[in-house]
Amino acid sequence: MAIEFKLPEVSEGVESADVAEILVSEGDEIEADQVVMEIETEKAVVELPCPHAGKVAKVHVSEGDTVEIGGLLLTIEEPGDGQAKQKPKEAQPEKKGPKQAEKQPESPAEEEEPAEEEEAEPPRGEKKPTKDKPAADKKAAKKEAPKREEPEEPEEPAGKKPAEEGRKTGPEKAESSLEETRAAQADELPEEAPPPATPTTRRLARTLGVDLRRVEGTGPGGRIEKEDVEEYVRGLTGRAAGEGAPSVAAGPLPDFSKFGPVERQSLSKLARVSAANLARSWRLIPHVTQHDVADITEIEAARRAYLERSGKDGPKITMTAIVAKAVIAALKEFPQFNASLDADSNELVLKHYYHIGVAVDTDYGLLVPVIRDCDRKSVLEIAAELEQVAERARHRKLSLDEMQGTSFTITNLGGIGGTAFTPIVNHPEVAILGLSRGRKELVLKNGQPEERLMLPISLSYDHRVVNGADAARFVVKLSRTLSATFQLLIER
């Protein structure tokens, strides 16, 4: 039996990978879980094992190719499959004659038929009647079908009529909720084979509560793409709200060379995937950003004093590490910020772990390694770990595990500049904290002007989960924690 080995889902949010190196050739015998190639994603270069043992019949990709999740990589022949199939073929001509032996290999389904015919083989003369009987039964069934199914005729074209009725009765459906529309559509559809789609597309459909059998695919061979699912949701939401929900396409770019010299540069894999993920997050999540400033005068003075005492060999404590620790107190007080929204079940998944993702600027673009269990670590431990993962990120040495499982993300642009910005939430998280460059301001303290170091903070959040009042409270709690001097550096 020939087995198709396809590119599995290597990491959450990764839609494709580049083939870095192929380690097998056609004709090679491989063992189960043997590494057959190395693939490169926007996050790391990883070894790809094949779970199947057998002979490599065909290699469908070349080094440098970009393959989507679910794309065909290898065709493998399982050991002993050819011999197992030949034995029944040799034995059957003796019992059934040449014509039946020729019919046998037409399809896998027909390979099961000889077992049934062997039971009825002694009365050979009755073979034709036994074949004619089902045909006669089918004709009789067709004649009787209208009588039996007369009251149930609408169920027969279930995949078509309800959809047409849904279009005709748009105003009535607009009164029902989106969830009721989904449930009604799910009941109308008959069970059938799932349509072609990548694992990423299927996961998105599950998250949005979309039945892929209702989505028209625009990809090769009718494959359903993520854009098809999102377009379907926009149309479904518009119909549920009584709107037309027209889709807006960007359209082709003008010929800029008419206005002057131009140059085209191919986007890197990291840039392509980041752009797709950010666009998806922006479309799916209703963003709101809460801006504020935190007084970090004392904590910055304590940080600098500690660095001077520890010397060059001590841990490099950054403001990012301090904020990563300080944000835990706010997440514990407002657990909805440390959660994910399950749109399929209308449930909020509250996470009882605190894995903080920290955006790291590299030559390849932004990467987000994860510092796990920040609630159990001191600022010193967080700073040391952050320094290590940031170094590995810059050299693209991060493993996939080091970039998965984030519950809340921090991005710091203070080293570059700026006064505020609007970070985009990293779906499926519900909030992200942005830090800008600290600046000195005159603040009234006890009626007297005093120079203080203020840190601009920008909290973007999913308005489906978080309301504005709680966002403001979260920012106030964080600001107070950051004002808690040196104690924050040593507590767990």
C-alpha positions in Angstrom: 0.0 0.0 0.0 1.4 3.4 -1.0 1.3 6.0 1.8 1.4 9.7 1.2 3.6 11.5 3.8 2.5 15.1 4.0 3.9 18.1 5.8 2.4 18.0 9.3 1.5 21.0 11.4 4.9 21.9 12.8 3.9 24.9 15.0 0.8 26.9 15.9 0.3 29.7 13.3 2.8 28.3 10.8 1.1 27.8 7.4 4.1 26.7 5.3 7.8 25.8 5.5 10.8 25.8 3.2 12.6 22.5 2.4 16.1 23.1 3.7 17.6 19.7 3.1 16.3 16.3 1.9 18.0 13.4 3.7 16.5 10.5 1.7 16.4 9.5 -2.0 13.9 7.5 -4.1 14.4 3.8 -3.5 15.8 4.2 0.1 14.4 2.0 2.8 13.4 4.0 5.9 12.4 3.1 9.4 9.5 4.6 11.3 10.3 8.0 12.8 13.4 8.4 10.7 14.4 12.0 9.9 13.8 12.4 6.2 14.4 16.1 5.7 15.0 19.4 7.5 12.5 22.2 7.1 12.8 25.9 7.8 9.9 27.9 9.2 9.9 31.6 10.1 10.9 30.5 13.6 13.5 27.8 13.4 15.1 25.0 11.3 13.8 21.7 12.5 14.3 18.0 11.6 11.2 16.3 10.2 10.7 12.6 11.0 8.5 10.3 9.0 6.2 8.1 11.1 6.0 5.4 8.3 8.4 2.6 7.5 9.0 1.3 4.0 10.5 2.2 0.7 10.7 5.8 -0.6 8.8 5.5 -3.9 8.9 9.2 -4.9 10.2 12.5 -3.5 7.7 15.2 -4.5 9.7 18.3 -3.4 13.1 19.8 -3.9 15.4 21.7 -1.7 14.3 25.3 -1.5 10.7 24.6 -2.2 8.0 26.2 -0.1 5.4 23.7 1.0 2.1 24.4 2.7 0.9 22.5 5.7 -0.7 19.3 4.3 1.5 19.4 1.1 2.7 16.1 -0.2 6.4 15.4 0.5 7.0 11.7 0.0 5.2 8.6 -1.3 6.2 5.5 0.7 5.5 1.8 -0.1 4.9 -0.2 3.1 7.0 -3.3 3.4 5.3 -6.5 2.4 2.2 -4.8 0.9 3.0 -5.9 -2.7 3.3 -9.6 -1.6 0.1 -9.5 0.4 -1.9 -8.2 -2.6 -0.4 -10.8 -5.0 -1.4 -13.9 -3.0 -5.2 -13.5 -3.4 -4.7 -12.7 -7.1 -2.8 -16.0 -7.7 -5.4 -18.1 -5.9 -8.5 -16.5 -7.4 -8.1 -17.5 -11.0 -8.3 -21.2 -10.0 -11.8 -20.6 -8.4 -13.4 -17.8 -10.4 -12.0 -17.8 -13.8 -10.1 -15.2 -15.8 -12.8 -12.6 -16.1 -13.3 -12.2 -12.3 -9.6 -12.2 -11.8 -9.2 -9.3 -14.1 -11.9 -7.4 -12.3 -10.3 -7.9 -8.9 -7.5 -5.2 -8.9 -9.8 -2.4 -10.2 -10.3 -0.7 -6.8 -9.7 -1.5 -3.1 -13.4 -1.7 -2.5 -13.7 -4.6 -5.0 -11.0 -6.6 -3.2 -13.5 -7.3 -0.4 -16.1 -8.7 -2.8 -14.4 -12.1 -3.4 -14.9 -13.0 0.2 -18.6 -12.6 -0.2 -18.6 -14.5 -3.5 -16.6 -17.4 -2.1 -19.5 -18.1 0.4 -21.9 -18.4 -2.5 -19.4 -20.2 -4.8 -20.7 -23.8 -4.6 -23.9 -23.0 -6.6 -22.0 -21.4 -9.5 -25.0 -21.5 -11.7 -26.7 -19.0 -9.4 -24.1 -16.3 -9.7 -26.0 -14.3 -12.3 -29.3 -14.4 -10.4 -27.5 -13.2 -7.3 -26.1 -10.2 -9.2 -29.4 -9.5 -10.9 -31.3 -9.6 -7.6 -29.7 -6.4 -6.2 -30.4 -4.7 -9.5 -34.0 -5.8 -9.3 -34.2 -4.6 -5.7 -32.8 -1.2 -6.7 -35.4 -0.9 -9.5 -38.1 -1.8 -7.0 -36.7 0.6 -4.5 -36.8 3.4 -7.0 -40.4 2.7 -7.8 -41.3 2.6 -4.1 -39.2 5.6 -3.2 -41.7 8.3 -4.0 -44.4 6.6 -1.8 -42.1 6.0 1.2 -40.3 9.4 1.1 -43.2 11.5 0.1 -43.5 13.3 3.4 -39.7 13.6 3.7 -38.8 14.9 0.2 -37.2 18.2 1.5 -34.5 16.1 3.3 -33.2 14.6 0.1 -31.6 17.8 -1.3 -30.5 18.9 2.1 -27.3 20.4 1.0 -29.0 22.7 -1.5 -32.5 23.7 -0.6 -31.9 25.0 2.9 -29.1 27.2 1.6 -31.3 28.7 -1.0 -34.1 29.2 1.5 -31.6 31.0 3.8 -30.9 33.5 1.0 -34.6 34.0 0.3 -35.5 34.6 4.0 -32.6 37.0 4.8 -34.7 39.4 6.9 -36.1 36.6 9.0 -32.6 35.2 9.6 -31.3 38.6 10.5 -33.5 38.5 13.6 -31.7 35.4 14.8 -28.3 35.4 16.4 -25.2 34.2 14.6 -25.0 31.2 16.9 -28.5 30.1 16.0 -27.7 30.5 12.3 -24.7 28.2 12.6 -26.6 25.6 14.6 -29.4 25.6 12.0 -27.0 25.2 9.1 -25.2 22.4 10.9 -28.5 20.5 11.3 -29.4 21.0 7.6 -26.2 19.4 6.2 -25.9 15.6 5.6 -22.8 13.8 6.8 -20.3 13.5 4.0 -16.5 13.4 3.5 -14.8 16.6 4.8 -13.8 19.1 2.0 -10.1 19.7 1.2 -8.5 22.2 3.5 -5.2 22.6 5.4 -5.0 21.9 9.1 -4.6 25.6 9.7 -7.8 26.4 7.8 -9.6 23.6 9.7 -8.4 25.0 13.1 -9.6 28.5 12.1 -13.0 27.1 11.0 -13.4 25.3 14.4 -12.4 28.5 16.2 -15.1 30.5 14.3 -17.7 27.8 14.4 -17.8 27.4 10.6 -18.9 24.2 8.9 -16.4 23.8 6.0 -19.0 22.0 3.9 -20.7 25.3 3.4 -17.6 27.2 2.3 -16.7 27.5 -1.3 -13.0 26.9 -1.9 -11.0 29.1 -4.2 -7.7 27.2 -3.9 -6.3 24.6 -6.3 -8.7 21.7 -6.8 -11.4 23.5 -4.8 -9.3 23.6 -1.7 -10.6 25.9 1.0 -8.2 28.6 2.1 -8.2 30.7 5.3 -9.4 33.7 3.3 -12.4 31.7 2.1 -13.4 30.9 5.7 -13.0 34.6 6.8 -15.0 35.8 3.8 -17.7 33.3 4.7 -17.8 34.5 8.3 -18.0 38.1 7.1 -21.0 37.3 4.9 -22.6 35.2 7.6 -22.2 38.0 10.1 -23.6 40.5 7.7 -26.7 38.4 7.0 -27.3 37.8 10.7 -27.2 41.5 11.2 -29.3 42.2 8.1 -26.4 43.7 6.2 -25.0 42.8 2.8 -21.4 42.6 4.2 -19.7 43.2 0.8 -16.2 42.0 0.5 -13.5 44.6 -0.3 -10.6 43.4 -2.5 -7.3 45.4 -2.7 -7.1 45.0 -6.4 -3.9 45.1 -8.5 -1.3 47.8 -7.9 -0.7 50.5 -10.5 2.4 50.5 -12.6 4.7 52.6 -10.4 7.5 52.4 -12.9 5.6 55.1 -14.9 6.4 57.6 -12.2 10.1 56.7 -11.6 12.6 53.9 -10.9 11.3 51.0 -8.7 12.7 47.8 -7.2 10.9 44.7 -6.1 12.1 42.7 -3.1 10.7 39.3 -2.1 9.3 39.1 1.4 11.1 36.7 3.7 9.2 33.8 5.1 9.1 35.4 8.5 7.7 38.6 7.0 5.0 36.8 5.0 3.8 34.7 7.9 3.9 37.7 10.3 1.9 39.8 7.8 -0.7 37.0 7.5 -1.0 36.5 11.2 -1.3 40.2 12.0 -3.9 40.7 9.3 -5.9 37.8 10.7 -5.7 39.1 14.2 -6.7 42.6 13.1 -9.8 41.2 11.2 -10.9 38.8 13.9 -10.3 40.9 17.1 -12.0 44.2 17.8 -9.0 46.1 19.1 -9.0 48.9 21.7 -5.8 50.4 23.2 -5.5 52.0 26.6 -2.6 54.4 27.0 -1.1 55.6 30.3 2.3 56.4 31.9 3.9 54.7 34.9 6.2 56.4 37.4 9.4 54.2 37.3 11.8 56.7 39.0 12.5 54.5 42.0 12.6 51.2 40.2 15.0 52.6 37.5 17.3 54.0 40.2 17.3 50.6 42.0 18.0 48.8 38.7 21.0 51.0 37.9 22.4 50.7 41.4 22.1 46.9 41.2 23.9 46.8 37.8 26.7 48.9 39.2 27.1 46.6 42.2 27.0 43.4 40.2 29.5 44.5 37.5 29.8 43.3 33.9 29.4 39.6 34.8 26.1 40.1 36.5 22.7 39.5 34.9 21.6 42.2 32.5 18.4 43.4 34.2 16.3 45.2 31.7 13.0 47.1 32.1 11.3 44.4 30.0 12.3 41.8 32.6 11.0 44.0 35.4 7.7 44.6 33.6 7.4 40.9 32.9 7.4 40.3 36.6 5.2 43.3 37.5 2.5 42.3 35.0 1.9 39.0 36.9 0.2 40.8 39.8 -2.2 42.5 37.3 -2.9 39.3 35.5 -3.8 37.6 38.8 -6.2 40.4 39.8 -7.8 40.5 36.3 -7.6 36.8 35.0 -9.6 37.6 31.9 -6.4 39.2 30.5 -4.6 35.8 30.8 -7.2 33.9 28.7 -8.4 33.0 25.2 -11.8 33.2 23.7 -13.3 30.0 22.3 -15.7 31.4 19.8 -17.0 28.0 18.9 -18.4 27.3 22.4 -18.7 30.9 23.5 -16.4 30.1 26.5 -13.5 32.0 28.0 -10.5 29.7 28.6 -8.8 31.1 31.7 -5.2 30.0 32.0 -3.7 29.2 35.4 -0.2 29.6 34.2 1.8 32.7 33.4 3.9 32.2 30.3 5.0 35.7 29.1 6.0 36.1 25.5 8.6 38.8 24.8 9.1 40.2 21.3 12.7 40.2 20.2 14.0 42.3 17.3 16.2 40.3 15.0 17.7 40.7 11.5 15.0 38.3 10.3 12.1 40.3 12.0 10.3 40.0 15.3 10.4 36.7 17.1 8.5 36.0 20.3 10.2 33.5 22.7 8.3 32.5 25.9 9.5 32.9 29.5 7.5 30.2 31.3 6.1 30.4 34.8 7.1 34.0 35.5 5.0 33.9 38.6 7.5 31.4 40.1 10.6 33.3 39.1 12.4 36.4 40.5 13.3 39.3 38.2 16.9 38.1 38.3 15.8 34.7 36.9 13.6 36.2 34.3 16.3 38.6 33.2 18.9 35.8 32.9 16.5 33.6 30.9 15.4 36.5 28.7 19.0 37.3 27.8 19.6 33.7 26.8 16.5 33.3 24.6 17.0 36.7 23.0 20.5 35.6 21.9 19.2 32.4 20.5 16.5 34.2 18.7 19.0 36.5 17.0 20.8 33.5 15.7 17.6 31.6 14.8 18.5 28.8 17.3 15.1 28.8 19.1 13.3 25.5 19.3 9.5 25.4 18.6 8.8 24.7 22.2 10.4 28.0 23.2 7.9 29.9 21.1 4.7 28.1 22.0 2.2 28.5 24.9 2.3 32.2 25.5 -0.5 33.5 27.6 0.4 37.3 27.5 2.8 39.2 25.3 5.1 42.2 26.0 6.7 44.3 23.2 9.2 47.0 24.1 10.2 49.7 21.6 11.8 51.9 24.3 15.3 51.2 23.0 14.3 52.8 19.7 12.0 55.6 20.6 8.5 56.8 20.4 5.9 58.0 22.9 3.1 55.5 22.3 1.8 53.0 19.8 -1.0 50.4 19.2 0.4 46.9 19.3 -1.8 44.2 17.6 -3.0 41.4 19.9 -1.3 38.1 19.2 -4.3 35.8 18.5 -5.5 33.6 20.3 -4.4 35.8 23.3 -6.6 38.6 24.3 -4.1 41.4 25.3 -0.7 42.7 24.6 1.4 45.3 26.4 3.5 47.8 24.6 6.3 49.8 26.2 7.8 53.0 24.8 10.8 55.1 25.7 10.8 56.5 29.3 10.9 60.2 29.5 11.4 62.7 32.3 8.4 64.9 33.2 7.7 67.5 35.8 5.1 66.1 38.2 3.4 67.9 41.1 4.3 66.1 44.4 2.9 67.6 47.5 2.2 70.8 45.6 5.8 71.1 44.4 7.0 70.3 40.9 9.4 67.3 40.8 11.2 65.7 37.9 10.1 62.0 37.5 10.9 59.3 35.0 7.7 58.2 33.4 7.2 55.0 31.3 4.6 55.2 28.5 2.6 52.0 28.4 0.0 50.9 25.7 -2.3 48.0 26.5 -4.2 46.6 23.4 -7.0 44.2 24.2 -9.8 42.2 22.7 -13.0 44.2 23.4 -15.1 41.0 23.1 -13.4 39.8 26.3 -12.3 42.9 28.1 -14.3 46.1 28.7 -12.7 49.5 28.9 -13.1 49.9 32.7 -11.2 46.7 33.5 -8.5 47.7 31.0 -8.1 51.0 32.8 -7.9 49.2 36.2 -5.4 46.8 34.8 -3.1 49.6 33.7 -3.5 51.4 37.1 -2.6 48.2 38.9 0.5 47.7 36.7 1.6 51.3 37.3 1.4 50.9 41.0 3.4 47.7 41.0 6.1 49.3 38.9 6.4 52.0 41.6 7.2 49.4 44.3 10.9 50.1 44.3 13.6 47.4 44.8 11.3 44.9 46.5 10.0 43.8 43.0 13.5 42.7 42.1 13.8 40.0 44.7 10.3 38.7 45.3 8.9 35.5 43.7 
